[in-house]
Amino acid sequence: MTDHKTGTHEEWLAARLDLLAAEKALTRQSDEVARQRQELPWVRVEKEYRFETDKGTASLEDLFDGRSQLLVYHFMFGPDYKAGCPSCSAIADGFDGSVVHLAHHDVTLCAVSRAPLAKLRTYKERMGWSFPWASSYGSDFNHDFGVAHTEEEWRSGAVTYNYRENRDFRLPPGEQGTRLAEFAATVGTDWDTYRREGPGMSAFVREDGVVYHTYSTYERGLDGLWAMYQWLDRAPLGRNETGLWWHRHDEYDNDE
């Protein structure tokens, strides 16, 4: 017998209408936040970045692929990783279906990682993905846009991520620390190496031959891009999480 509150259809409908009012308010707030996001000042990108892509060496402007807008997903795949981050992989599972629609709306979606292109190609083939994925190996791009940190930064404690200073990214004691160490092991490395990368996304626009940075977000700011969580938020039990429950899509048992 369920412990959850039960009721009649009439009781459900009354509660649903209350929720509908809250959902509509949230939608209006989301529209307002989107408006504020689009009104951020554009910052000209002065530095010359170089990437390796399936089409050869490319500049940041080349990643636009002829369009005026570029959305970059900062995929956690460091040079010393042996595989991509499982969380980034779960997010990226939703990219292929969106790429074609965005392209026909003058927007290019591209992932960028610090791992060499050969590693990205091998992992991309394993995952069965086709979206554009560029390597920024040897470039300052990830560091400049807040998703990569050096050993020296970690030693000094001066690590800025998500617009705030983070001074303690050590493994916490107990079960949580064990889980995080196990998560780092899923990419074939240790925690100290794993934590040098961070997830995020950045937006750019190209106008009159000039590239501008318009927006970046990190951490929970990526929730809206993680399609499975949008579904879970509408499932009867919600996210219902007890630890790191997800895996790469080819690592689940066949009966799940």
LOFIVEX-562505 format. One line per field, with one value per residue (C-alpha): z, y, x; residue in three letters; residue number from 1. Coordinates in nm, 2 decimals, m for minus. Layout:
N
zz c(Z,...)
yy c(Y,...)
xx c(X,...)
r c(Ala,...)
k c(NUM,...)
***
This chain:
256
zz c(0.00,m0.10,0.16,m0.08,m0.05,m0.26,m0.35,m0.60,m0.95,m0.83,m0.55,m0.80,m1.05,m0.78,m0.68,m1.05,m1.12,m0.83,m0.97,m1.32,m1.18,m1.03,m1.35,m1.56,m1.31,m1.35,m1.73,m1.72,m1.49,m1.72,m2.02,m1.82,m1.73,m2.10,m2.19,m1.93,m2.06,m2.42,m2.30,m2.15,m2.30,m2.57,m2.51,m2.81,m2.82,m2.88,m2.84,m3.13,m3.04,m3.24,m3.25,m3.42,m3.58,m3.83,m4.10,m3.99,m3.78,m3.71,m3.54,m3.31,m3.60,m3.81,m3.55,m3.64,m3.97,m4.16,m3.91,m3.69,m3.35,m3.18,m2.87,m2.71,m2.46,m2.25,m2.23,m1.95,m2.13,m2.02,m2.20,m1.93,m1.93,m2.10,m2.15,m2.14,m1.81,m1.76,m1.67,m1.98,m2.18,m2.05,m2.14,m2.49,m2.56,m2.64,m2.88,m3.21,m3.22,m3.17,m3.40,m3.72,m3.59,m3.45,m3.77,m3.96,m3.71,m3.78,m3.47,m3.45,m3.16,m3.09,m2.81,m2.71,m2.49,m2.41,m2.50,m2.83,m3.13,m3.17,m2.82,m2.90,m3.22,m3.06,m2.78,m3.02,m3.23,m2.92,m2.81,m3.16,m3.18,m3.49,m3.35,m3.41,m3.14,m3.14,m2.95,m2.78,m2.68,m2.62,m2.63,m2.34,m2.45,m2.17,m1.91,m2.03,m2.02,m1.67,m1.72,m1.68,m1.40,m1.37,m1.10,m0.98,m0.93,m0.72,m0.51,m0.45,m0.37,m0.62,m0.83,m0.97,m1.11,m1.16,m1.08,m0.73,m0.57,m0.47,m0.22,m0.12,m0.38,m0.18,m0.16,0.14,0.40,0.41,0.17,m0.04,m0.10,m0.19,m0.45,m0.60,m0.63,m0.80,m1.04,m1.13,m1.19,m1.46,m1.68,m1.60,m1.37,m1.00,m0.84,m0.85,m1.23,m1.28,m1.10,m1.33,m1.58,m1.52,m1.72,m1.87,m2.19,m2.36,m2.63,m2.90,m3.18,m3.50,m3.65,m3.92,m3.90,m3.52,m3.26,m2.93,m2.61,m2.49,m2.21,m2.01,m1.74,m1.52,m1.25,m1.21,m1.49,m1.72,m1.58,m1.87,m2.12,m1.94,m2.10,m1.87,m1.57,m1.74,m1.77,m1.42,m1.28,m1.43,m1.32,m1.01,m0.79,m0.93,m0.93,m0.64,m0.63,m0.39,m0.52,m0.87,m1.03,m1.40,m1.64,m2.00,m2.22,m2.32,m1.96,m1.85,m1.83,m2.14,m1.93,m1.80)
yy c(0.00,0.34,0.59,0.87,1.09,0.95,1.12,1.15,1.29,1.61,1.65,1.58,1.83,2.10,2.04,2.02,2.36,2.51,2.35,2.48,2.84,2.78,2.63,2.92,3.16,2.96,2.98,3.35,3.38,3.16,3.38,3.69,3.52,3.43,3.80,3.91,3.65,3.78,4.14,4.06,4.28,4.10,4.07,4.07,3.76,3.89,3.58,3.35,2.99,2.69,2.36,2.03,1.90,1.64,1.90,2.00,2.28,2.55,2.88,2.97,3.15,2.83,2.64,2.85,2.65,2.95,3.04,3.35,3.18,2.91,2.71,2.52,2.24,2.21,1.83,1.70,1.49,1.59,1.49,1.22,1.08,0.74,0.81,1.09,1.20,0.99,1.29,1.49,1.17,1.16,1.52,1.47,1.18,1.45,1.65,1.47,1.52,1.90,1.97,1.96,2.18,2.44,2.44,2.54,2.82,2.97,2.81,2.56,2.33,2.19,2.01,2.11,1.91,1.92,1.56,1.50,1.46,1.09,1.01,1.21,1.03,0.69,0.77,0.94,0.62,0.41,0.63,0.64,1.02,1.24,1.60,1.82,1.77,1.98,1.93,2.23,2.03,2.27,2.57,2.81,2.79,2.57,2.76,3.10,3.00,2.86,2.49,2.38,2.44,2.38,2.18,2.51,2.67,2.37,2.39,2.76,2.71,2.99,2.81,3.00,2.80,2.92,3.28,3.21,3.10,2.74,2.66,2.30,2.04,1.77,1.44,1.45,1.18,0.88,0.74,1.05,1.07,0.70,0.76,1.06,0.86,0.58,0.84,0.97,0.61,0.58,0.81,0.61,0.86,0.97,1.25,1.51,1.47,1.44,1.77,1.97,1.97,2.11,2.10,2.41,2.57,2.90,3.10,3.31,3.53,3.64,3.98,4.17,3.92,3.97,3.70,3.79,3.59,3.63,3.38,3.09,2.87,2.59,2.34,2.35,2.60,2.29,2.12,2.24,2.07,1.74,1.59,1.29,1.52,1.72,1.39,1.28,1.61,1.50,1.14,1.03,0.99,1.28,1.26,1.01,1.00,0.81,0.88,0.86,0.63,0.69,0.53,0.57,0.44,0.13,0.03,m0.06,m0.42,m0.52,m0.57,m0.21)
xx c(0.00,0.14,0.24,0.17,m0.14,m0.43,m0.76,m1.04,m1.02,m1.19,m0.92,m0.65,m0.79,m0.81,m0.45,m0.34,m0.49,m0.30,0.02,m0.07,m0.07,0.27,0.40,0.28,0.45,0.77,0.74,0.70,1.00,1.20,1.11,1.22,1.55,1.60,1.54,1.80,2.04,2.01,2.07,2.41,2.68,2.88,3.26,3.49,3.71,4.06,4.27,4.33,4.23,4.31,4.12,4.16,3.84,3.73,3.78,4.13,4.27,4.02,3.98,3.69,3.53,3.56,3.36,3.05,3.05,2.91,2.64,2.61,2.57,2.78,2.69,2.98,2.94,3.25,3.27,3.48,3.74,4.09,4.41,4.48,4.13,4.07,3.70,3.46,3.29,2.97,2.76,2.87,2.81,2.45,2.40,2.56,2.32,2.06,2.28,2.24,1.86,1.90,2.20,2.00,1.72,1.96,2.16,1.85,1.80,2.14,2.30,2.59,2.62,2.97,3.13,3.49,3.73,4.10,4.17,4.35,4.12,4.21,4.07,3.75,3.70,3.74,3.50,3.25,3.24,3.19,2.89,2.75,2.74,2.76,2.76,3.07,3.34,3.66,3.98,4.13,4.44,4.73,4.50,4.40,4.03,3.90,4.10,4.00,3.63,3.64,3.63,4.00,4.24,4.62,4.80,4.95,4.61,4.50,4.81,4.76,4.39,4.30,4.05,3.76,3.46,3.10,3.20,3.32,3.64,3.66,3.93,3.86,3.80,3.96,3.78,3.54,3.58,3.35,3.11,3.08,3.45,3.46,3.18,3.36,3.69,3.49,3.34,3.69,3.79,3.52,3.73,4.05,4.21,4.23,4.04,4.32,4.34,3.96,3.89,4.11,3.82,3.47,3.15,2.99,2.85,2.94,2.76,2.92,2.80,2.97,2.89,3.07,3.36,3.40,3.34,3.19,3.14,2.78,2.71,2.86,2.70,2.82,2.71,2.32,2.30,2.34,2.03,1.81,2.05,2.03,1.72,1.68,1.64,1.36,1.18,1.26,1.12,0.79,0.80,0.60,0.90,1.10,1.48,1.47,1.85,2.08,2.43,2.56,2.31,2.37,2.62,2.72,2.44,2.64,2.72,2.37,2.25,2.06,1.74,1.73)
r c(Met,Thr,Asp,His,Lys,Thr,Gly,Thr,His,Glu,Glu,Trp,Leu,Ala,Ala,Arg,Leu,Asp,Leu,Leu,Ala,Ala,Glu,Lys,Ala,Leu,Thr,Arg,Gln,Ser,Asp,Glu,Val,Ala,Arg,Gln,Arg,Gln,Glu,Leu,Pro,Trp,Val,Arg,Val,Glu,Lys,Glu,Tyr,Arg,Phe,Glu,Thr,Asp,Lys,Gly,Thr,Ala,Ser,Leu,Glu,Asp,Leu,Phe,Asp,Gly,Arg,Ser,Gln,Leu,Leu,Val,Tyr,His,Phe,Met,Phe,Gly,Pro,Asp,Tyr,Lys,Ala,Gly,Cys,Pro,Ser,Cys,Ser,Ala,Ile,Ala,Asp,Gly,Phe,Asp,Gly,Ser,Val,Val,His,Leu,Ala,His,His,Asp,Val,Thr,Leu,Cys,Ala,Val,Ser,Arg,Ala,Pro,Leu,Ala,Lys,Leu,Arg,Thr,Tyr,Lys,Glu,Arg,Met,Gly,Trp,Ser,Phe,Pro,Trp,Ala,Ser,Ser,Tyr,Gly,Ser,Asp,Phe,Asn,His,Asp,Phe,Gly,Val,Ala,His,Thr,Glu,Glu,Glu,Trp,Arg,Ser,Gly,Ala,Val,Thr,Tyr,Asn,Tyr,Arg,Glu,Asn,Arg,Asp,Phe,Arg,Leu,Pro,Pro,Gly,Glu,Gln,Gly,Thr,Arg,Leu,Ala,Glu,Phe,Ala,Ala,Thr,Val,Gly,Thr,Asp,Trp,Asp,Thr,Tyr,Arg,Arg,Glu,Gly,Pro,Gly,Met,Ser,Ala,Phe,Val,Arg,Glu,Asp,Gly,Val,Val,Tyr,His,Thr,Tyr,Ser,Thr,Tyr,Glu,Arg,Gly,Leu,Asp,Gly,Leu,Trp,Ala,Met,Tyr,Gln,Trp,Leu,Asp,Arg,Ala,Pro,Leu,Gly,Arg,Asn,Glu,Thr,Gly,Leu,Trp,Trp,His,Arg,His,Asp,Glu,Tyr,Asp,Asn,Asp,Glu)
k c(1,2,3,4,5,6,7,8,9,10,11,12,13,14,15,16,17,18,19,20,21,22,23,24,25,26,27,28,29,30,31,32,33,34,35,36,37,38,39,40,41,42,43,44,45,46,47,48,49,50,51,52,53,54,55,56,57,58,59,60,61,62,63,64,65,66,67,68,69,70,71,72,73,74,75,76,77,78,79,80,81,82,83,84,85,86,87,88,89,90,91,92,93,94,95,96,97,98,99,100,101,102,103,104,105,106,107,108,109,110,111,112,113,114,115,116,117,118,119,120,121,122,123,124,125,126,127,128,129,130,131,132,133,134,135,136,137,138,139,140,141,142,143,144,145,146,147,148,149,150,151,152,153,154,155,156,157,158,159,160,161,162,163,164,165,166,167,168,169,170,171,172,173,174,175,176,177,178,179,180,181,182,183,184,185,186,187,188,189,190,191,192,193,194,195,196,197,198,199,200,201,202,203,204,205,206,207,208,209,210,211,212,213,214,215,216,217,218,219,220,221,222,223,224,225,226,227,228,229,230,231,232,233,234,235,236,237,238,239,240,241,242,243,244,245,246,247,248,249,250,251,252,253,254,255,256)
***
